[in-house]
Amino acid sequence: MIKRVDRRYIRSQKHKSVRKKVCGTVERPRLAVFRSLNHIYVQIINDNNGSTLIAASSLDPQFKEAGISGGNIEGAKLVGEMIAKKALENGVSKVVYDRGGNKYHGRIAALANSAREAGLDF
């Protein structure tokens, strides 16, 4: 019998490995990304308190106004710009990037690049 690969389990194991090295502090909070099939979610988290400082996703009203799908690269770029604007408004300019166990490719890389271009430092 052939064993089936559980991709969610593999991603969670990779995320645990990444989280051993990446920790958000007051000076540099963690920019955590979660990618689903149809949407992308981003949070800026202070791990010392365990609190979410800022959040953005492809479900936000200003994202819906643009009429872009959240499951493609253009949507990820727009979410990256949104989180960077919100972060800079709240006084957060330096973050640590947490790719959430996903490969740094496609939507994950597009979100990171657009957040960098919009002014976040990581």
Buried (B, 14 or more C-beta within 10 A) or exposed (E): EEEEEEEEEEBEEBBEEBBEEBBBEEEBBBBBBBBEEEBBBBBBBBBEEEEEBBBBBBEBEEBEEEEBEBBBBBBBBBBBBBBBBBBBEEEBEEBBBBBBBBEEEEBBBBBBEBBBEBEBEB
